[in-house]
Amino acid sequence: MRLGPQLAQVKSRYFFQLVALSALWGAGFLLTRIATPELGPSVTAAMRIGFGGATLALIMVANRLRWPREHWRELLLLGAVGVAIPHFLYSWSSLFLPAGYSAVLSVTAVLFGTFASAWMKEDVLTFSKLIGCAVAFVGVALVVQLGPMQPDARLLGGTALAICGAALSGSTAPLLKRATTRMEPLAITASIHVVGFLLLSPFALWNLPKANFSLGAVSAVAVMGIATSGLAYWQYMRIVKHVTPVAALSSTFMVTVFGVIWGHLILDEVFTLASYAGGALVLVATILVTGFNPLRRAVDSAIAKP
């Protein structure tokens, strides 16, 4: 009778950690919109990944941890497909898409991750997870209050870039899960960010003369790099080690909600009844995908009491 509450407690711990990470990652929508028009997509992505890699490398050195060089092929793949290319595509798409559209399209990473994890036998494709993905899309659409836009070449191009970034990022989820069985989360996170920075550096150097290094743009990239791409991604990898890939990816649902919250607090964007309804649907979707149910935990705890 004690196993149920213990399992629920473990799930709840990671659930709330994912909520906290989502709050941090949600600010990335604002910061990307600030940095990319000034610096350009390649410089923004390279600097963001570079700040993250430098932060994690310092932690590695301070703790005298060994770099997993023997897994360089695996880390090269993860650094390219999971970090460098998606960040570049997201930054590029932000030049053409409103923040709301970018937020909705980023949620597709969960869908790609769900099918990739099932195909690689790292997760089970259940009906509740599919329902959760569908509910999340509805919730996110309500939160961001998408309006009609002219389907011109810029919109279609930006949409394609964002979906490609989400597809690559989401599809690497089962690969990251497998990597945690051979390497420590910190070593993985630091390595793939260093690799991602090295891969993007030539493109960033080529576009460097066009970049406008304003204080606001550099500060935005520094915060994204150190906090979201560095420390937060490390914590995310620690969660990946203990939960299924799809459960970890489900934080993407809540990132959009927090992105709207930050926009409301910082940019005075209007919060409507639909926003609250959408946020509730996103939470329901996250519960369906992660398997964490706070009501079940309360019931299990009550049953376990003598």
Steps between C-alpha positions, in 0.01 A plus 500: 500500500798732538628466144219707347560815707878468453460479123262795501746701708780434250278600209381812677857611570594487131164647400557813706861522384372500141255777591787708639710440188205596282470832681865570423487379141183699437702820530700384199226620263548857618879481505523349152280775361732757658829349385445358151403822313818663635749216472358277228400131530846338478670741742210479746496119494880469522531748787214339690651153468849639568393662829333175602800287405744729682287496816476121503868457411598711801284279722664192350848639569411616851376151587791332318265292289620304199379583149349191330724515191445132418137584413593783261293367209186486711567843648570646155161378379318632806684832486413551134145363478385574855662837571675687217253461211178541706626816673603646166163415341305639796698825488453529125126434519458772765574758230185398310255370760313665788593362841162324525549305181853401602367381835234280344739350247759419766246272668524267201833384648300288744314329217823422312661383824204277582518312171882488497505359854242235410690407183829463695327301777584762763135569579156355439256681275179495703158645429527742793825644363347560160197661662736709713682628190169593335372676813828691528469639148149627576613651830802675352292643217260649756783641709674687221173614338615452142340732250470471122817578305559533130658171385785666311847362428648644821238334720524165323880511504514587869250224577710245314815608686332476841349158430833366374667623819231340714523173305876474549489602866214266587639204306823503703313439827544119494867543404554726801330240719736231374800726549421533871556125541865543396589855607422745778241771422750783557757343268237451230363852529841669503630291209207552265501875563872526430449294183202715399701818548790369290262398220329839487814712545595517128153627406500746790844635403384545140203711615685677783552830311123535457422453870408793721634420848262716699488466876147364490576235239821380668332493841208299360734244344709476816194427713374242251841336476592482865155436646289321240756330275747432779371444851139423408596251228729324747209464742283381213752226420498394865124457473532310170713243680206407727188544286390400151603723207140604432441592863805725496397657169156580637650809664479655151123528550542724803784706348245671275272581790784658695610683188162672492521571875838670458358699209212613719728603785775665296329617180152564647339253262130438570400187695155374404262232624615285208857530629399356836299223333793416275737487795271253675491279190879505476527383861253217429704403195821492701339273758382264223845480341711481816265270689514722810161542664491708822154367587623141474791585726265633766284187480802267517637687800167471679482124430856448625426654837443245779 
